[in-house]
Amino acid sequence: MVLPWPFPDDDARPSEPSPTPPGNDDRRIAAEVTQRLNGNRLTRRQRIVVEVQNRVVILGGTVESPDVRLTAGELAWGVHGVADVCNTLRLTNRQRPRR
């Protein structure tokens, strides 16, 4: 096997940047989704847990209304690099059961 030896004037760096490991991309996506949820007036005070696995956002926890659930999912989809969103947010039951 023969390996080429670069000349001193050759640029030894790769021409394209190396792809980022999936874990770094997942952390970036999780941070951006969390930032968007905290910045939105509907989702700001909700109990939402954000997990990301292989660019799939998993939203968990409880929210007050279907509108908040929908908004959280849309905010997650708006982040660059998201492959899918699994919205498992549940609605809180604020009404007392009748006796």
N, C-alpha and C positions, 0 to 999 in steps of 0.2 A: 504494500500500500504506500502510495506517495502522497504526501501532504504538501500543498503549495506554501511556500514561504513568502510572505509579503515583502515588497520592497519598502525601504524607509519612507518613501514618498506616498505610498498607498495609504488610504484611510482604512484602518483596521476595524473600525466600528461597523456594525451591520447597517445596511442601507435603510431598513425599516425598523421602527421601534418594536421591541419584543412585546407580545401581547401580555396584558396584565393577567395575573392569576385570577381565577374565578372568585376566590375569597375576597380579594380587594374590590372587585366590581360589586359583589354582594354588600360589602360594608358601605360603599359609596351610595348604592341604591337605598339601603336602609336609612342612612343619614339624610338623604334628600327627601324620602317619603316622610320621615319623622318631622323634618323641618317644614314641609308643606302642610302636614296635619296640624302642627303647632301654630302655623301662621294663618290658618283659616278660622273664621269666626264660628262656624258650625261645629268643627271638629276639635277645636282648641281645648275644651274642658271635658272631653270624653275619655273613657278608659279604653284606649286602643293600644294594642301590642303589635309591633311591627317585626316580622321575621323575614329574612330573605335567604332562599336556598336556590342556587343555580339560576339566579336572575328571576325567580318566581317570588313575588311578594305575598306573604301570608298575613292577613289582617285578622286579629283576634281581639276578644274583649266584648264589652257591652256599650251600646249607644242608646240615646233617648228616642230616636225616631228613624223611620225608613229613609227620610231625606238625608240624615247624617250618614247613614250606612252607605247610601248611594254616592254621596259626595266624597267620602273617604276612599271608596273604590276608584272613582274618577281621578282623584288627586294622585293615587298610586300609579294609575295607568299613564299619567302625564310625565312621569320621570323617564328620562332617556335611559335606554338599556333594559327596561322591564320586558321580560318575555311573557309573563302571565301574572294575573292577580287572583288569589284565592281569598275571597271575602267571606270569612266565617264570623263576622260581627253579629252579635245577638242583640235583640231589643230588650231593654229593661221593662219590666212590668210595673209601672208606677201606680196603677190603680189597685185599690184594695179589693180582695175578693168579697163578693156579697155573701152574707150568711143566710 
